[in-house]
Amino acid sequence: MNACPRLETDRLILRPFIDGDVDDYFAVLDTAEVRQALHLSESLDRSDAWQQMAWFLGQWALRGTGHWALEERSSGRFVGRAGLHYPERPDWPGVEVGWVLHPNYWGQGYATEAGAEAIRYAFEDLDLERIYSCILPENLQSQAVAQRLGMELLEERTMAYFPSSPHGIWSKAR
Ligand SMILES: CC(C)(COP(=O)(O)OP(=O)(O)OC[C@H]1O[C@@H](n2cnc3c(N)ncnc32)[C@H](O)[C@@H]1OP(=O)(O)O)[C@@H](O)C(=O)NCCC(=O)NCCS
């Protein structure tokens, strides 16, 4: 069993979520930009943010995958989450690399920096052969991150957990 490791990049700390992150994490999810991009329910609230944190932390314990909380090294501020997501869904392609930042921190390369470290961890530490990203066709910013990380679009398909639209399935081999 793998606990969530603490990692560092040039500008970010990737660390396990802690209970005290709930307000900062909800502040990320509660922006109009993130709600729209992730199609979050209008009813999503602070307790849902806490459940997501617990979901990721539990996934590290169960599967050795999960998202890290991201901290800006220069300020110690919470900027979002990124990491490796492998939920129990029959049509999920595999271990997914993903990223969600507070809009205040968009446009600085932080998602690409965290994504690169997550992919390095997936290939070197978890010894995975391939990673995936499931990205809605209209989410051009997320597609740009995937492209910067050397990922390619394999196919578009509709997954059971999100029946209203197909997702692009992006992928990168080791
Ligand atoms: C997807 C998301 C994380 C992308 O954020 P982002 O800021 O565009 O991506 P990055 O952090 O990699 O930053 C890249 C941008 O920073 C710029 N940049 C500035 N300084 C930089 C630096 N030092 N290094 C690298 N890039 C830098 C790049 O040129 C690029 O700008 P551009 O978009 O004008 O080309 C963000 O839009 C988000 O959180 N969206 C909502 C959640 C979401 O959709 N998640 C994905 C679901 S599939």
The ligand as an ORCA input file, in Angstrom:
! r2SCAN-3c Opt
* xyz 0 1
  C      -6.946     23.207    -17.133
  C      -6.146     24.217    -16.336
  C      -5.482     23.567    -15.135
  C      -5.081     24.827    -17.266
  O      -4.467     25.916    -16.612
  P      -3.401     26.793    -17.425
  O      -2.970     27.870    -16.531
  O      -3.954     27.143    -18.763
  O      -2.224     25.761    -17.704
  P      -0.731     25.872    -17.168
  O      -0.762     26.040    -15.696
  O       0.011     24.752    -17.725
  O      -0.230     27.258    -17.779
  C       0.012     27.385    -19.167
  C       0.001     28.847    -19.551
  O       0.921     29.554    -18.715
  C       1.851     30.273    -19.548
  N       3.089     30.441    -18.765
  C       3.435     31.607    -18.162
  N       4.576     31.429    -17.488
  C       4.973     30.165    -17.672
  C       6.080     29.407    -17.223
  N       7.017     29.948    -16.427
  N       6.174     28.100    -17.595
  C       5.251     27.555    -18.375
  N       4.161     28.230    -18.837
  C       4.023     29.524    -18.472
  C       1.915     29.423    -20.792
  O       2.414     30.163    -21.893
  C       0.450     29.082    -20.978
  O      -0.236     30.206    -21.429
  P      -1.328     30.141    -22.607
  O      -2.508     29.401    -22.037
  O      -1.635     31.561    -22.867
  O      -0.687     29.411    -23.732
  C      -7.069     25.356    -15.804
  O      -7.668     25.989    -16.905
  C      -8.167     24.826    -14.886
  O      -7.950     24.620    -13.695
  N      -9.378     24.636    -15.452
  C     -10.542     24.165    -14.675
  C     -10.401     22.722    -14.272
  C     -10.223     21.817    -15.473
  O     -10.803     22.044    -16.518
  N      -9.417     20.765    -15.280
  C      -9.169     19.791    -16.331
  C     -10.303     18.835    -16.467
  S     -10.013     17.710    -17.808
*
